[in-house]
Amino acid sequence: MASALLDTLFSQSAVGLHVLDTELRVERVNALSDAVASEQIMGLHFTEAYRLQDPEESEDLLRGVLESGVPVVNHMIRGQLMGAPGPDRSLMVTIHRLDDPSGRPLGLLAAVVDVNEGEKSRGRVDALAAIRRNVGHSLDMEAICQGFVGALVPQFADIAVIEVVDEVLRGSGAPLSPVPPEVCLHRAAQLGADGGTPVGVTRHLPEGTPYALAANDLRPRLGRLGPDTPWLESDPATAHLVAATGAHSLIVAPLKLHGAFFGLASLYRCPGSEPFDERDLTLALTAAAHTALSIEASRRYAYDHVIASTVQRRLLPQHDGARIAVETAHVLLPGRNSGCWFDTIGLSGARTALIIGNVAGHGLQTAITMGQLRTALHALAGLDLDPDEVLARLNDTADRLARERRSLPPGDSLHRQPLTATCLYAVYDPFARTCTVARAGHPAPVAVDPGGRPIDLDVPEGPPLFSEDSAPFATATIELAEDSVLAFLTGSLLSDDQSVARVRDALAHPRRRLRELCDAIVYNLPAGTHPDGAALLLARTGVVPPDRVATWELAHDRTTPAIARTLVRDRLEGWDLDEATIEATELIVSELITNAVRYGTPPLHLRLLLDRTLTCEVHDTSPVAPHLRHARTVDEGGRGLFIVSQLATHWGTRYSTDGKALWTEQEVPQHSTRSG
C-alpha cells in the first residue's frame, strides 16, 4: 500500500515532488513539464535543476531544513525549471525532512508549485489598489503623475513613463481625437531604468508608432520590442531606451476622457519579466482612465487658479506709488489663495494709508470678494475717516456681502461657502510722525527703528470681517522716527513668535533698499510656509522736505483773504509754477479763507504742499464744515465751494480733535516745476 501510494503521488500529482539526498541532489522527481523530461534533472543539485534568481538563498533554505528538521511551508522563490523556455516564474516551495526510524536524516522532500498566474493576478490587484491609493488625492499635476508611475513600478512594470499634453499642463482644454500632429507632449514623470530621456522634455509624436496611433484613435497598444521592431527607426528616443534597457514588451495606454486626449502612459518590461498580456492591458486601461480623471480635475483647478490669479493681480496696484513722505515696496507670493491684497493710498495732508488684507479661500469668487473689499476701502479712504471707523464701515459692507451669499439658492455652491477675511488699515502722518493702526483679525505689523532695533506695537485686535462678533474696532497710535521701517504681512507669514523673529532679523539693516529688505524677508522664510500664497508690504517713514511745504498762521479778519493771496503767489512763484496754476490757487485760497473767516473760529492756518499735486489746506477750530451749494442766478453768495470744486481736482474736509481742515488738490503740469 505504501509503495502504491508513493507511485500514485509521483505519477499523478499536479505538484512537483522532488526527493533530495543529503547532498541536495535530485533522486526522484515526478513529471514536471512537457518540455523537460524527469530524467534530465535526475542526479543534479537542486539549484542546478532550477534556474533560480537567488540560488544561494535557496541552498541555505534547504540545508537549514536538513539540519534542523523544521519544515518550510509555502516559501516563494523566482526561477524556472532547467531547460524550460520563457522567463522566470513565481514558484512556491514546501520542504520537509525525511528521517529513518532512528531519526537520522535521509534527505528532503521538496514540493514545488507554479503559482505564477496567481501571483500575476495578485500583482494586478495590488497595482490597481496602489493606483487608487496614490492617484486622485491631490490637485497637483506633478504629484498625480508621480503617483501613477510609483504605483506601477516595479510590481507591474519595469519602466513607466507618463506624458501629458503641454497645453493641459497650462490649464487649457485637452484636444479632441484625432490629435493634430503639432500637439506637443510633456514628459511629466518616469520611473525605472534610465532610458536617457529626462523628465521635462517635450516632443511631438512620431508618425507610424504605437504612441501616435494610440493618440489618434484613443485605443491602447500592446506589442513586443526588439532590435528588429520596424517603427523604432522613426522614434530614435524609444530605440535608445530599448537598446539601453533591453525592454522587450510595451503597453501604450491613452489618457482619455469624454473623447479628449490628455496624454499617454507607456509601460515597459525588461529582461527577467514576462511580456505583457491582454489581462495586463485591461489593468493599464483602468489605471490610465483613473489618472486621466485626476488630471482633468487638476487641469480645471489650474485653469480656475490662473483666472483667479489674473483677476487678483489686475485688482492689485501695478506698481509702488511714490509718496512725498513714505517709501513703499511689496511682494506678492503666489499660491492657492487668490484673496491676498495690499494697497497704498495717498490721503490729504501728505498722509498715506497702508493696507493689507486676506480673504480666505481660493478661486475666482475669492478674488472677486477681495476686489469688492478693496474697492470699498478706496471709497472709505477718500472720506478721511479714522482707521477704526474705516474698518467699522468696511465690516458693514462685508456683512451685506455675506447676506447676499446666504440668499443664493441652496443649489448654488457659493451658498455653502462661508466668507472669512482679515484686514489691517494704517495711516502715516509725516507732519506728526505718527502711524495710526487698526486691525480686523489681522496680525499686527512688525516695526524697527532707524538703527534696526525692534519697536513694540501694541495694536488692539478687532474681530475678522464677516464674523458674527460685533466688538468695536480700536486704534493704536505709534510715534516713529524718520527712516523707521514698517512690515505688513498676511497671516501665513506671521504664524508664531519665530516667524516674527525671522522678519525682525531680516529688517535688522533698515538702511538697505526696501526691495532688498522684501527679498531678505522672503529668503528667511522656511520652505513650504506659504502654500496658500502671501503678501508683504514694507513702508519706510519720512518727512516732507522743508522746501516743499509752506505754513502760515493768519489773522481772523476780513483782510486775511487778500494777504493770503499775496503769500500764495510769492510761494508758488518760488516753486516756479505756471501762471494759470498760480491764479487758480489764489482763487481757491481766497474762497477757503473767506469761508473760514466768515463761519469758522480762530486760530486760522494755511498750508501749501507741493508734491505730484499741489495741496492747499485751511485749518480752523470750528467743527462745522461748509457744504457745496448750487446758487441761483439772483443769489449774492453760495458760490465759493462751487468755484473751488471746479478749479480743484479733489477737495474735502478732514476732521481732528482740534477742529477741521478744508483741503484741495490741483494737478501740476510736470514741466512747470523745478526738477527734484
Residue pairs with C-beta under 8 A, 6 or more apart in sequence:
9 17
9 30
10 17
10 28
10 29
10 30
11 30
11 31
13 30
14 113
15 111
15 112
15 113
16 29
16 30
16 32
16 111
16 112
16 113
16 114
17 28
17 29
17 30
17 109
17 110
17 111
18 26
18 28
18 29
18 46
18 49
18 108
18 109
18 110
18 111
18 112
19 26
19 27
19 28
19 29
19 98
19 107
19 108
19 109
20 26
20 27
20 46
20 62
20 107
20 108
20 109
20 110
21 27
21 106
21 107
22 66
22 105
22 106
22 107
23 45
24 45
24 46
24 47
24 59
24 62
24 63
24 66
24 108
25 43
25 44
25 45
25 46
26 41
26 42
26 43
26 44
26 45
26 46
26 49
27 42
27 43
27 107
28 42
29 38
29 41
29 42
29 49
30 38
31 38
32 38
32 41
32 81
32 112
33 81
33 84
35 83
35 84
35 85
36 81
36 82
36 83
36 84
40 82
40 83
41 48
41 49
41 81
41 82
44 82
46 58
46 59
46 62
46 110
47 55
47 58
47 59
48 82
49 81
49 82
50 58
50 79
50 80
50 81
50 82
50 91
50 112
51 79
51 80
51 81
51 82
51 88
52 58
52 77
52 78
52 79
53 77
53 78
53 79
53 88
53 272
54 77
54 78
57 77
58 77
58 79
58 93
61 72
61 75
61 93
61 95
62 95
62 108
62 110
64 70
64 72
65 71
65 72
65 95
65 96
65 97
65 108
66 97
66 105
66 107
66 108
69 97
69 99
69 105
71 94
71 95
71 96
71 97
72 93
72 94
72 95
73 94
74 92
74 93
74 94
75 92
75 93
75 94
75 95
76 90
76 91
76 92
76 93
76 115
76 119
77 90
77 91
77 93
78 88
78 89
78 90
78 91
79 88
79 89
79 91
80 86
80 87
80 88
80 89
86 274
87 271
87 272
87 273
87 274
88 272
89 114
89 116
89 274
90 114
90 115
90 116
90 118
90 119
90 120
91 112
91 113
91 114
91 115
91 116
92 112
92 113
92 115
93 110
93 111
93 112
93 113
94 110
94 111
94 113
95 108
95 109
95 110
95 111
96 108
96 109
97 105
97 107
97 108
97 109
98 105
98 106
98 107
98 108
98 109
99 105
99 106
100 106
116 274
120 274
120 279
121 279
123 155
123 156
124 156
124 279
124 280
124 283
126 155
127 151
127 152
127 155
127 156
127 283
127 287
128 283
128 286
128 287
130 150
130 151
130 152
130 155
131 147
131 148
131 151
131 152
131 286
131 287
131 290
131 291
132 290
133 151
134 147
134 148
134 150
134 151
135 144
135 147
135 148
135 151
135 287
135 290
135 291
135 294
136 144
136 290
136 293
136 294
136 297
138 144
138 147
138 298
139 297
139 298
139 301
139 302
140 298
141 164
141 169
141 188
141 295
141 298
141 299
141 302
142 188
142 189
144 291
144 294
144 295
144 298
145 162
145 164
145 188
145 189
145 291
145 295
146 189
148 160
148 162
148 189
148 265
148 287
148 291
149 160
149 161
149 162
149 189
149 190
149 191
149 192
150 191
151 287
152 160
152 191
152 267
152 287
153 159
153 160
153 191
153 192
154 192
156 267
156 280
156 283
157 192
157 251
157 267
157 268
157 269
158 192
158 193
158 245
158 247
158 268
158 269
158 270
158 273
159 190
159 191
159 192
159 193
159 195
159 241
159 245
159 247
159 267
159 268
159 269
159 270
160 189
160 190
160 191
160 192
160 265
160 266
160 267
160 268
161 187
161 189
161 190
161 265
161 266
161 267
161 268
162 187
162 188
162 189
162 190
162 255
162 263
162 264
162 265
162 266
162 291
163 185
163 186
163 187
163 188
163 203
163 263
163 264
163 266
164 185
164 186
164 188
164 255
164 262
164 263
164 295
165 174
165 175
165 183
165 184
165 185
165 186
165 261
165 262
165 263
166 183
166 184
166 185
166 186
166 202
167 173
167 174
167 175
167 183
167 184
168 174
168 262
168 263
168 295
168 299
169 186
169 188
169 302
170 302
170 306
171 299
171 302
171 303
171 305
171 306
172 299
172 303
173 260
173 299
174 257
174 260
174 261
174 262
174 296
174 299
175 183
175 260
175 261
176 259
176 260
176 261
177 215
177 216
177 217
177 218
177 256
177 259
177 260
177 261
178 215
178 216
178 217
179 205
179 215
179 216
179 261
181 204
181 205
181 207
182 204
183 204
183 205
183 215
183 261
184 202
184 203
184 204
185 202
185 203
185 204
185 205
185 263
185 264
186 200
186 201
186 202
187 197
187 198
187 199
187 200
187 201
187 202
187 203
188 199
188 263
189 199
190 197
190 199
192 245
192 268
193 244
193 245
193 247
193 270
194 244
195 237
195 240
195 241
195 244
195 245
196 237
196 240
196 241
196 244
197 237
197 240
197 241
203 237
205 211
205 212
205 215
206 212
206 234
206 235
207 234
208 231
208 234
209 231
209 234
209 235
209 238
210 221
210 223
210 231
210 250
210 252
211 235
211 252
211 264
211 266
213 219
213 221
214 220
214 221
214 252
214 253
214 254
214 264
215 254
215 261
215 264
218 254
218 256
218 259
218 261
219 254
220 251
220 252
220 253
220 254
220 281
220 284
220 285
220 288
221 250
221 251
221 252
222 250
222 251
222 276
222 277
222 278
222 280
222 281
223 229
223 249
223 250
224 248
224 249
224 250
224 275
225 232
225 242
225 247
225 248
225 249
225 250
225 268
226 242
226 248
227 242
227 243
229 242
232 238
232 239
232 242
233 239
241 247
241 268
245 268
245 270
246 270
246 271
247 268
247 269
247 270
248 269
248 270
248 271
248 275
249 268
249 269
249 273
249 274
249 275
249 276
250 266
250 267
250 268
250 276
251 265
251 266
251 267
251 276
251 280
251 281
251 284
252 264
252 265
252 266
252 267
253 264
253 265
253 266
253 267
253 281
253 284
253 285
253 287
253 288
254 261
254 263
254 264
254 265
254 288
255 261
255 262
255 263
255 264
255 265
255 288
255 291
255 292
255 295
256 262
256 288
256 289
256 292
257 289
257 292
257 293
257 296
262 292
262 295
262 296
262 299
263 292
263 295
265 284
265 287
265 288
265 291
267 276
267 284
269 275
269 276
276 284
304 363
304 364
305 336
305 338
305 362
305 363
307 364
308 338
308 362
308 363
308 364
308 366
308 367
309 334
309 338
309 367
311 338
311 364
311 367
311 368
311 371
312 338
312 339
312 340
312 341
312 367
312 370
313 332
315 341
315 367
315 370
315 371
315 374
316 332
316 341
316 342
316 343
316 374
317 330
317 342
317 343
317 344
320 328
320 329
320 330
320 344
321 328
321 344
321 346
322 612
323 344
323 346
323 350
323 352
323 611
324 350
324 430
324 542
324 544
324 545
324 548
324 609
324 611
324 612
325 350
325 352
325 428
325 430
325 541
325 542
325 543
325 544
326 344
326 352
326 354
326 428
326 430
326 539
326 540
326 541
326 542
327 514
327 539
327 540
327 542
328 344
328 352
328 354
328 514
328 537
328 538
328 539
328 540
329 513
329 514
329 515
329 517
329 518
329 537
329 538
330 342
330 518
330 535
330 536
330 537
330 538
331 518
331 519
331 521
331 522
331 535
331 536
332 340
332 342
332 533
332 534
332 535
332 536
333 522
333 530
333 533
333 534
333 535
333 536
334 533
335 530
335 531
335 532
335 533
335 534
336 362
336 531
336 532
336 533
337 358
337 360
337 361
337 362
337 366
337 532
337 533
338 361
338 362
338 363
338 364
338 366
338 367
338 370
338 533
339 358
339 359
339 360
339 361
339 362
339 366
339 367
339 369
339 370
339 421
340 357
340 358
340 359
340 370
340 490
340 533
340 534
340 535
341 355
341 356
341 357
341 358
341 359
341 370
341 373
341 374
341 535
342 355
342 356
342 357
342 488
342 535
342 536
342 537
343 353
343 354
343 355
343 356
343 374
343 377
343 378
344 352
344 353
344 354
344 355
344 537
344 539
345 352
345 353
345 355
345 377
345 378
345 381
346 352
346 353
347 353
347 381
347 384
347 427
348 384
348 615
348 617
348 652
348 654
348 661
348 663
348 665
349 429
349 431
349 609
349 615
349 617
349 654
349 661
349 663
350 429
350 430
350 431
350 544
350 549
350 609
350 611
350 615
351 427
351 428
351 429
351 430
352 427
352 428
352 539
353 381
353 425
353 426
353 427
354 425
354 426
354 427
354 428
354 435
354 486
354 488
354 537
354 539
355 377
355 423
355 424
355 425
355 426
355 488
355 537
356 423
356 424
356 442
356 488
356 489
356 490
356 535
356 537
357 370
357 373
357 374
357 421
357 422
357 423
357 424
357 442
357 490
358 421
358 422
358 423
358 442
358 490
358 491
358 535
359 366
359 369
359 370
359 373
359 419
359 420
359 421
360 366
360 420
360 421
361 417
361 420
362 532
365 414
365 417
369 401
369 419
369 421
370 421
372 397
372 401
373 394
373 397
373 398
373 421
373 423
373 465
376 393
376 394
376 397
377 390
377 394
377 423
377 425
380 390
380 393
380 394
381 390
382 652
383 652
384 652
384 653
384 654
384 655
385 393
386 427
386 436
386 438
386 475
387 425
387 426
387 427
387 436
387 437
387 438
387 473
387 475
388 438
388 462
388 472
388 473
388 474
388 475
389 473
390 425
390 438
391 423
391 425
391 438
391 439
391 440
391 462
391 473
392 472
392 473
394 423
394 425
394 440
394 465
395 440
395 463
395 465
395 473
398 419
398 421
398 465
398 466
399 466
401 419
401 466
402 419
402 466
405 414
405 415
405 417
405 419
406 415
408 414
408 415
409 415
418 466
419 465
419 466
420 464
420 465
420 466
420 467
421 440
421 441
421 464
421 465
421 466
422 439
422 440
422 441
422 442
422 464
422 465
422 490
422 491
423 439
423 440
423 441
423 442
423 465
424 437
424 438
424 439
424 440
424 442
424 443
424 444
424 445
424 488
425 437
425 438
425 439
426 435
426 436
426 437
426 438
426 445
426 486
426 488
427 435
427 436
428 434
428 435
428 480
428 486
428 539
428 541
429 435
429 436
430 541
430 542
430 543
430 544
431 543
431 544
433 479
433 480
433 481
433 482
433 541
433 543
434 477
434 478
434 479
434 480
435 477
435 478
435 480
435 486
435 541
436 475
436 476
436 477
436 478
437 444
437 445
437 457
437 459
437 475
437 476
437 477
437 478
438 459
438 460
438 462
438 473
438 474
438 475
438 476
439 459
439 460
439 461
439 462
439 473
440 462
440 463
440 464
440 465
440 473
441 461
441 462
441 463
441 464
441 465
441 467
442 461
442 464
442 490
442 491
443 489
443 490
443 491
443 494
444 457
444 458
444 459
444 461
445 457
445 459
445 486
445 487
445 488
445 489
446 454
446 457
446 486
446 487
446 489
446 494
446 500
446 503
446 504
446 507
447 454
447 455
447 457
447 478
447 480
447 484
447 485
447 486
447 487
448 454
448 455
448 484
448 485
448 504
448 507
448 508
448 510
449 455
449 480
449 481
449 484
449 510
450 481
450 482
450 483
450 484
450 510
450 511
451 510
452 507
452 508
452 509
452 510
454 504
455 478
455 480
455 484
457 476
457 478
458 476
459 475
459 476
460 473
460 474
460 475
460 476
462 471
462 472
462 473
462 474
463 469
463 470
463 471
480 486
480 541
481 541
482 541
482 542
482 543
483 510
483 511
483 540
483 541
483 542
484 510
484 540
484 541
485 507
485 510
485 514
485 517
485 538
485 539
485 540
485 541
486 538
486 539
486 540
486 541
487 503
487 507
487 521
487 536
487 537
487 538
488 536
488 537
488 538
488 539
489 503
489 521
489 534
489 535
489 536
489 537
490 534
490 535
490 536
492 529
492 530
492 532
492 533
492 534
493 499
493 503
493 521
493 525
493 529
493 530
493 534
493 536
494 500
494 503
495 529
499 525
499 529
502 521
502 524
502 525
503 521
503 524
505 524
506 517
506 520
506 521
506 523
506 524
507 517
507 520
507 521
509 517
510 517
510 540
512 520
514 538
514 540
517 538
518 536
518 538
521 536
522 536
544 609
548 609
548 610
548 611
549 607
549 608
549 609
549 610
550 567
550 571
550 607
550 608
551 605
551 606
551 607
551 608
552 564
552 567
552 605
552 606
552 607
553 603
553 604
553 605
554 560
554 563
554 564
554 593
554 604
554 605
554 606
555 563
555 604
556 596
556 597
556 600
556 601
556 602
556 603
556 604
557 597
558 597
560 593
560 597
560 604
561 589
561 590
561 593
561 594
561 597
562 590
564 589
564 590
564 593
564 606
565 586
565 589
565 590
567 606
568 582
568 585
568 586
568 589
568 606
568 608
568 616
569 582
569 586
571 608
572 581
572 582
572 585
572 608
572 614
573 582
575 610
575 673
575 674
576 672
576 673
576 674
577 585
577 614
577 668
577 672
577 673
578 669
578 672
581 614
581 666
581 668
581 669
581 672
584 647
584 666
585 608
585 614
585 616
585 666
587 643
587 647
588 616
588 643
588 644
588 647
588 648
588 664
588 666
589 606
589 616
589 618
591 640
591 641
591 643
591 644
592 616
592 618
592 640
592 644
592 662
592 664
593 604
593 606
593 618
594 640
595 618
595 626
595 640
595 641
595 662
596 604
596 618
596 620
596 662
597 604
599 622
599 624
599 626
600 620
600 621
600 622
600 624
600 659
601 620
601 621
601 622
601 659
602 620
602 621
603 620
603 621
604 618
604 619
604 620
605 617
605 618
605 619
605 620
606 616
606 617
606 618
606 619
607 615
607 616
607 617
607 619
608 614
608 615
608 616
608 617
609 615
609 617
610 668
610 673
612 668
613 649
613 665
613 666
613 667
613 668
614 665
614 666
614 668
615 663
615 664
615 665
616 663
616 664
616 666
617 661
617 662
617 663
618 661
618 662
618 663
619 659
619 660
619 661
619 662
620 659
620 660
621 658
621 659
622 659
622 660
623 655
623 659
623 660
624 660
625 653
625 655
625 660
625 662
626 640
626 641
626 662
627 641
628 641
628 642
628 645
629 638
629 639
629 641
629 642
630 642
631 637
631 638
631 639
631 642
641 651
644 651
644 664
645 651
647 664
647 666
648 664
648 665
648 666
649 665
649 666
649 667
650 664
650 665
651 662
651 663
651 664
651 665
652 662
652 663
653 660
653 661
653 662
653 663
654 660
654 661
654 663
